[in-house]
Amino acid sequence: MTLDSPSASTFHDRRGSRGVGFATSALAGLVLILSADPTFGQTPQAVQPPGYLKKLSLDELQAIEVTSVSKRPEKLSETASAIQLITADDIRRSGAASLPEALRLASNLQVAQVDSRQWAISARGFNSTSSNKLLVLIDGRAVYTPLYAGVFWDAQDTLLEDIDRIEVISGPGATLWGANAVNGVINIITKTAKDSQGLLVTGGGGSELHGVGGMRYGGTLGAHIQFRAYGKYFDRDSSALPVGHQATDAWNMGQEGFRLDWDASPANSVSVQGDVYDGRIAQLGTKHVGVSGGNMLARWSQTFSKDSDLSLQMYYDRTHRDIPASFAEILNTYDAEFQHHFHPSGRHDVVWGLGYRSSSDDVGNSAALAFLPAQVTRRWFNGFVQDEVPLGDRLRLTLGTKIEHNDYTGVEWGPGSRLAWTLPRRQLLWGAISRAVRTPSRIDRELLTPGVPPFLLTGGPNFVSETLVAYEVGYRSEPHERLSLTVATFYNDYDHIRSLEQVKPPAPIPLVIANGQAGTSYGAELTADYRVTDWWRIQTGYSGLHLDLGPKPGSTDKTFGSSESHTPNHQEFLRQSLDLPARLQVDVGFRYVGQIVNQTVPAYGELEARLAWQARPALELSLVGQNLLHDRHAEFGVPSTRKEAERGVYGKVVWRL
């Protein structure tokens, strides 16, 4: 089941497409103003030398500390999880112009462009434009909508030059992150204000990305306070129809934001940050879709020792989406989380925390679709604990669980266990068993389509949480100082998966949303990073997946899983990065994506390339080509409503002071 634009098919089975297409989105405003006392001094910023943008060595990369797996810093090389890291340099050299494009660099994700602004992104199956089993965070703020338990990717943006890294976990993360971290977690982490000082100006444009520009300035407010403020804007062309004509879905958006970091003492720090955005998306024959919103986040951290710290984070998020004559929504979210990490003894390493979230959702219903009641407030309470215990010199056992209460199904829990075995010669073998749930959203319980009787589809008042029990085994190795390898395998057992049931069989309508499907999946993810020389790097990845869903006994569902997952069985990636004389850089990336059988999307191969010249220490010029092998190609969607991605070329200038 997908939640797409009004023209998209919502339901599709083996006998064809049937159902009601519909779309959702976000508008309101929150003005965030950052002002500074002019008497505070600002540190002069030196021009960054070319070496500032060099690639990390393998040792440096493996030593990067990640936080998404254990909610505490740990080296990438020691992490017992199927995690992939996208660095700031990876993003820059890929030529990505948006967050979804940057996420293509993680070979353990399924990333498909639906049209000019919509993306289908998931891990280990269940991909759709309304994927609901993948948790996404930006600096600790969950960009999740309780409307359908997924992410509106057209509303998620930031200045890409300010991203420090993206941690991508495939596999359950419910033990620490809770509901909806079923098949994976994406954690987008931006740089501190201290690491983004000085002036940055970017600009460019081309055939598909008509125009893009951004500006960021970072400075100081006294000896211990750093800040940055930024603004950006882009204008994208429409995607293409299969017949070759342009679709009417061009869009543009502007965004502004700031971050302020205060190091009150060596052990005490405070961060405050926020963003506002506003965009317009074209529609054929009617007014534009409007998306806008804003957020504010504050975080306080206290370090007691190298083995003990705590933090408190709070944020407010407001989104507004208006699809004329179809749907409108205003969503206000308040979230607070407390976390404590400590060593109660020499052997145990414990992290625990408590959380609360409240979302007030106000939907503008129409004759096309409705959510009843139109206005609701939902609340979530949670607590988690995880303990890592060494079992000798080379074995580590991690046990934990998260308990969460929601207004639909009450108490849910997500226990997990991991065992890591450190082997000689920089090798790590790990295994995990985890349970995760996808709790009900408004679409599962409260949807009516059309918005007036007679209804074709209704939410199910008895819809319960979808469940997963996952079994994983992985291996990480650095057999040579220039080569790293990772392998992750998994077997997933799903139950209570969303189905479409006949209310009065054999009558085909109305249908009610229920939990009548179950199934299994298994697969493997492989990556390799080879630094051939100091100036030549090769990265490759492969992911294979087999997903088998079907109706449970007594179910009348006829989709056999085709309404829940549109995922290729195979993906292959190859990237090469070269540093050439005369301060030139060349990056070439190839991807092969297998067919999506239940959408009849054919397999395809595509090529991206980037040529960059460091004209001055402060000035970089680049030319980027995207989708170079075809004039246009399809990545997602049923034939009746499919849009296609087109070949595009754009130039970009980056100036730093």
N, C-alpha and C positions, 0 to 999 in steps of 0.2 A: 504494500500500500504506500503510495507516495503523496506528497503534498507539494504540488507544482503550481505553475502559472495557470490562469483560467483555461488556457487552451490545451493543457497537457492532460493525457489520460491518467486517471487515478487508479483504475483497476484494469488488469490485463491477465487473461488466462489462456489456456491452450486452444480454446475455440475462438479466440479473438479478443477484442477489447470491449469492455462494457463497464459503465460506471459514470461517475461525474467528476470532471476535472475541476480542480479549484486551487486557489493560491492564497497565500497569507503574507503578511509583511509587517513595518514599525515606525509613529511620528510625534514628535514632541520635542521638546527642547529643554536643554539644561545649559545655561551659560556659565562657563568656567573662566574666571579671570585671574590671571597671575600678575601681580604688581610687585615692584621692588623699590625699596628706599634708595634713591640715587646716591646717598652718602656711603653705601656699602661698596667696597672695592671689588673690582673684577680682575682676575688674573689674566694677563696677556697670553694668548694661545699661539704656540708655535705651529708652523706648517708641518703636517705629518709627513715624514719621509716615505719613499716608495715601499720600504720594508714593512711599514705599518700594515700593509695589505697582503703580506706574504701568506702562503699556505702554512698550516700547522704541520709539524712533523708527526709521524705516527705516535711516537712517545708522548708528545704534547697532547695529541688528540685523545689518546687512551687515558691520560691523566686528568682530563676535564672532569670536574665534579658535576654530576647530575642529581636531581632531587625528586624526580617524578615517581621513581619506583618505591622509595622508602620514606619520602617526605623529610629527608635529611641528606646532606651532601655525601656522596660516595663516588669513587672513581668509576668512570665508564667501564674500564677493564675488569672491575670487580663486581659488576652489576648482574645479578641473577635474574635476567629478564630479557625478553625480545625487544630491546630498545635500540633505536637508531637515532643518531644525532645529526641535525642539520645546523651547521655553523654559519656565522655571519658571512664568512668568506665564500661558503658554498652558495648562499643566496645571491651574493653579488655577482659571482662568476657564472651563475646559471642564466642571468638575464631575466629572472622572474620579475614581474611587475605587479603581482598581487599575492596574497597569502595562499590561495589554492595552487597557484603556479609554483610557489616555493615548496609546497607539500608534495609535489611530484618527485622531489629529490629523495623521498623516503620510499624505498621499494617495498616496504611492508604495508603500504596503504594502497587502496584502490581509489584513484582520483580521475573523474571523468567530467569533461566540460559539457554541460547540457545546452546552453545557449550563451548569449553575450555575458550574462551576469549570474546564471545559476550553475552550481556545481554539485555533483554527487560524490561524496567522500566517505569512505568507511575503511575498516580493517577487518580482514578475515570474513568477508561476505556481508550480506544484508545491505548492499549498497542501493541507495535511491536518493532523490533530492530531499527526502525527509528522513535520512538515516538516523536511527534513534538508539544505537548501541555503541556510540562513540562519544566520549566526554572530551570537550575542548575547553582549554583555559588560556587566558591571556593575562600574564602577571598575576595568577592566582584568582582571577575573576572568571567564573564559569559562564561562557557565552551560550547558554542553553535556554530554550524556550519551553515552558510547560505546556504550550499549545500542542506540540507533537513530539516533545522530548528530543529535539534535534537542534541543528544550527542553521540559521539563515546566513549563508556565506556571503551574500551580497552586502550585508551590513557589518562585516568584520574586516577591519582595515587598520593599518598603522603605517608609519614611515618605515619602510623595510630597512633602511640604513641604520635604524635604531634597534633592530632585533639583535640580541646577543646570541641566542641559539633557540632551536626548536627541538624538544625532546618528544619522540614519537614511540609510544609503546603499543605493540600489537599483543592482544591478550587481555584477560580481565585485570582490572585495577580496583575492584569494588572494595577490597579489604581496607584501603585507605581513602578512596575517592567516592565510594558509595554508588547509589543507583545510577544507571546509564553508563558507567564505566565497564561495559560488558565485553566488548570486543577490542577495546583499546582506549588510550588516552593520548591526546595531543596537548602539550604544554608549551606555549609560546612565551618566551622570556625576553624582555627587552633589557637594554643596557641600563646601568645606573646613570644618574645624572653626572657623576664624576667621570664616567667613561664616554660621555657624549658632550664634551665641552667645545667651545668655539662655534664658528659659523659653518653651516653646510647648506649648499644650494644645489638642487637638482632640477633638470628640465629636459624635455624631449618630446618625441612624437613620431608617428609614422602612419602606416596604412590601416591597421586595425586599432591600435592604441593611438588615437588621433592626437591626444595631448596628455602630458603628465608633468607635474611640477611639484616641488616641495621645498620648504625652507625650515631649518632648525637652528636655534641658537642656544648655547649652553654657557652659563656663567656662574659666579659665586655671589653669595649674600653673606659676607663675613667669612671667618676662618673655617667654619665647620658646616656650612650650608651650600649645597650646589643645586642648580636648577637647569632645566631645559624647557623650551617651548617650541612647538612646531606647527606647521600648517601644510596641507597637501591638497591636490586636486587632480582628477583625471577625467578623461572623456573617451569612451570606448564606442567603436562602431558596432552596428548590428551584426549578428551572426547570419548565416546563409540558410536558405531553404534547400531541400534536396534537388529542386529543379534549377537551382542556380541563382534565383532572385534573392534579394536581401530581405531578411526578416525584419520586422519592425520592433526591435528590442534594444536599440542603442541606449546607453545610459551614462550618466556623469554623477560624480559625488565629490564633495569637499569635506575635509576633516581637520580639526584643530585639537591640540592637546598640550599637556604639560606634565612635568614630573619635578618634584622637589624632594631632596634627600638631606636629612639633618643627622649628622653624627654627633649626638649630644655628648657622648663619651666614648672611649674605646669599646665599651661593652653595651652601649645603648644607642639605638638608631630609630629614626622615624622617617617614613616615606609617605608622600601624598601625591597622587596622580589622577588625571582625568582626561576625558575626550568628549568632543561633540562632533556630530556629523549630520549631513543632509544630502540627499541624492534624489534623482529623478530617472525613471526607467520608462521608455516609450512603449506604448501599446497601440495596436492597429485599431483605428476607428473610434478611439475614446481618449479620455484624459490620461496623463502620465500616472504611473504608479509612484507614490511618494514613500521614501524610507528616511527616517531620521531618528536621532536619539542622543543620549549622552550618559556618561558614567563618572563616578567619583570613588576612588579607593584610598584607604588609609591603612598603614601597617606599622606596628610597633614591635621591635625585636629587642630582647635582652639576653645577653650571653653571660653566664655565670662562670663557665670554664670551657675547656675544649670538649668536654663531654656533657655539657648541660646548657640548655638554652630554652627560651620560650618565645612565643609570638602571639600577637592578637591582630587580626585583620578584619576590616569591615568595608563593605562597599554598597553603593546604590547604583542601580542601572535602570534607565528608562528608555523604552523603544516605542516607536510609532510607525505603523505601516498602513497605507491606505491604497487599496485597489478599487478604483471607482466602479460603482455598480456591482461590486462583488463582495468586498470584505474590507474591514478596517479593524485595527487593534491598537490599544494602548496598554503596555505592560510595565508595571513598576515592581522592581525586585529589590529587597533588602537582605543582606547576607552578613553574618558574623561568624568567625571561626577562631577558636583558641587552640594552641598546640604547645605541647611540652615535650622536650627530648632530654633524657637523662640516663645515667648509668646507676642503677640501684646497687650494683655490686661490680666486681671486676669482670664478671662474665656477661652480664645482661646489658643489652643496648635497647632501651625502650623509648618509643614515641607514642603519645596518646593525645587525644584532643576531643573537643566538643564543638558542635556547630548548630546554627539556626538560620533558616531562610524563610522569607515570606514574599509571596508574589501576588499582586493584585492585577487581575486581567479584566479588561473592559473591551468587549468585542462589539463592533457594529455589524449586525446581521443584515442579510439581504434575502431576496427571493431565491438566490442561487444556493446559499448555504447558511447555516445558523449554528451557533453554540448556545445551548440552554442549560443553566442560566447564562445570560449575556455577561453578567458581572459576577466574578468570584474572587475570593482570597483564599489561597492555599498556603499551608505551613508545613515545614519539614524540620524535624529535630534529629540530631545524630550524635553519636559518640564512637570513637574507634580506639584501638590499642594494638600495637605491634611490638614484638620482642624478638631480637636477634640474639642467638646463643651460640658461641663457638663450641664445636664438638671435637676437640683436639686442635691440632695445628692447622689442618687443611679443610676441615668441614665446618660449615655454618648453617644452622637451622633457623628459619624465620617463621614465626607463627603470629597470626593476628586475625582480627575480625572488626567489622563495622556494623553497628546496629543503628537502624534509621527508622523513623516513624513518619508516615505520610498520611494525608487525609483520605486517601482512597482505600488502601489495603491495610493500614495500621503498621505494625512492626515488620520490618524486613531485615535480613542479616546477610553478610557477605564474608564468610570465613575464608582464609587462605593459608597455605603453608608452602615454603620454598626451602630447598636444600641445595647449597652450593659447595662444590668440591674443587678446591684450587690444586691444579696439577703442576708438575715441573714444567719448565720452559714456557712460562707465560700462557698457561692454558686454564680454562675454567669450564667445568661441566656442571649443569644445574637442571633441576626438575621442580615442577610446581603442580599443585592441585588447588583449584579455586572454585568458589561459587559466586555467582553474580546475578543480579536481577535488573530488569528494565521495568520500572514502575509505571502504572497507567498515566497517560496524559489526557488532556481535554478531548483530543480527537477520539480517543478510545472510549470514553464514557459519555461525552456530551455533544457529539456532532450530529447534525441533521442535514441531509441533503436530498432534494432541494430544501430551501429554508421554510417552505410551506407544504402542507399535505397535498397529495399523497407522497410519502417519503420513499425514496429508492434505497437509502442507506441510513442507519441510525447507529449511534454509539451504544455500547453494551453496558447496562447498569451493573452487570456482574463481572465485568472484565477484571482480571487479576494480573499480577506481575508475571512477565515472561522470565524464565529462569535458565541459567546456564551452569553446568558443571564442566570445568575445563581441565585437561591434563596436558602438561607441556614438558618437553625436554629440549635443552639447548646446549650449545657448545660455542665457546669463544676462544680464539687462539691468535697468537702473534708468532708464527714460526720463524719469521725473519724480521729484522729491524725495519724493513721496508714493506712488509706484507702483514695484513690482518684479515682474519676470516671469521665469520659467524654463521651458525646454523641454528634455526629454531623450528621445532616440529610441534604439532598440536593435534589433539583430538577433543572435539567439543560435543557435548550432549545437551540439546535444547529441549525445553518443554514449555507448554502453555503459550506457544507462539501465536501471534495474531492471525485470525481467520475471518472469513466472511460467510456467515451462516444464514440459511434460509429460515425465515420466521415461520412460514406456513408451507412447508414442502408439499407437493412439488412446485408450487408457485415460485418463479425465479426472484421476485421482489415482494416485499422489501427484504434487504439483507441487514443483518445486525453484526456488529464487530464483537468477536468472542475469542476464546483461547483454544481453538480446535485443532491446532497443528503442533507437530513435534518433529524432531529430526536430529541429524548429526552432521558434523563436518570434520574434515581432517586435511592436513596440508603441511607445507614446509616453506620456510623463508631462508634464503641464502644471500650473503653479501660478501664482497671482497674489496679491499682497498690496497692498491699496489703502487707505491712510490718508486717508479722505475728508475728515475734519477731525481736530482734536486729540482729539475725543471719540468718533469713529466709525471703526471699522476693518472692512474686508471682506476675507476670505480665501476663495479658491476653488481647487479642484484637480480634475483629471481624469486618469484612467489608462485606457489601452486596451491590450488584450493579445490576440494570436492565438497559440495554442499548438497545434502539430500533432505528435503522437507516434504511432509505429506500430512494428510488429515488423520486425526486420531479416530479410534472407533466411535461411531455415533455422530461424527461431524458430517455436515453437508457441504463443506468447502470444496470448490471445484478448481481452485487456482494451483494446487500442488506447489505452493511456495513462490509462484511467479509474481505475486503481488507484493512480496516482502523482500526479495533479493534479486538484483540485476548485476551480477558480478561475473567477470571473466574467470575461467579456470586457470589461466596462465598469464604471467607478466614477466617481461625481461627488460633489463635496463643496462645501458653501457654509457659511461661518461669518460671523456678524456680532457685533461687540462694541461696546457703547455705554456710555460714562460719563455718567450723568445727574445732574441737580442732587440735592441732599440726600444726597450720597455714595452714590448708588445705581449699581449696575452690572447690565447686562442682556446676556446672551450667548445666542445661538441658533445651533444647528448642524443642518444638514440633510445627509443622505447618501442617495444613490441607488446601489444595488448591483444589477448585472445578474444574470440567472439563472445558476445552476451547472447546466449541461446534464446532465452525467453523474450527478448526484445528484437531478435533477428538483427542485431548490430554486428556487422562483420568484423573480423579481426583486422587490425591495422598496424602499420609501423610508421613512426614519425621521427623527425630530426629537428633539433634546436641547435643553433650555433651563435657564438658571441665572439667578436673581435674587439679588443680594447687596447687603447694606447694611453700610457701615463705620460701625457705631454709635458707636465710639470709636476713637481712633488704634490702640489695642491689641486691639480686638474687632471681628470680622467675623461676620455672620450670613448664611447663604445657604440657598436652597431650590433643589433640583436635580430636574428631571424627565428621565427617560430612556425612550426608545422610546414617545414620546407619541402616535404616530399609530395604533397598533394595541394591542389588548388583549394580543396575543402574535403573534410571527412567527418563522418558521424562517430561520436563517442558514447552516446546514450540516447534513450528514448524510443518509443514505439514508432513505426513508420508514419502513422497518420499525423503525428504532431512533432516529428523530429526536426531539430535544428542541427546545423553542421558548423564546425570550427573551420576558419579559413586561414590560409597562409598569411603571415604578417611579418613586416619588417619595421623596426623603429630604431631611432638613434637616441642616445642619452648623453648628457653632460653632467658630471659631478664635480663640484668645486668646494674645497675645504679650506678654511682658514682658522 
